[in-house]
């Protein structure tokens, strides 16, 4: 069935309401510490402690960057209900990824296709949420994308406090001042080995944790 004429308007209106709610609840402060906000093709890579991380970093971006930047979203979680699916599709224009590899499918293919179209991405290289003070070791996806798309700018980011907005077992969000700190871009150096690059990328994210604190 073709989309109704009102659906894009509804998505836009709900997007603005969601943006206002997130900013009221968290502040959604963006700190551009190592680079300015710029309309160039980027991969933002950040720590991952909450399902709200993609919402937080989306809300922290200025409007002109939100329109060209797509967060990745775990298909099994974000398509559990029609409402979640609609929000991630119509508002965030998210790229769905499988958290578990199925057969010979390349889990990075949806991300590669988005980059080939010129989109920017928000990714979480840990793969799954962590609860430790520091991110888990990064998985190979960021390295593989950097190798395949060397012209895309890689920007580290640290998301602060968002896991405290919805503590485990609670159903009502708690107002907490949150921030996203964006650092200086990194690049895959010629001949750099995968683990060395991933460790360096992880260190670049951790280094932003106390910036401006």
ABEGO torsion letter per residue (X at the ends): XBBBAAAAAAAAAAAAAAAAAAAAAAGGBBBBAABBBBBBBBBBBBBBABAAAAAAAAAABBAAAAAABBBBBBAAAAAABAAAAAAAAAAAGBBBBBABBBEABBAAAAAAAAAAAGBBBBBBAAGBBBABABBBBBBAAAAAAAAABAABBBBBBBBBGAAAABBBGBABBBBBBBBBBBBBBBBBBBGBBAAAAAAAAAAAAAAAAABGX
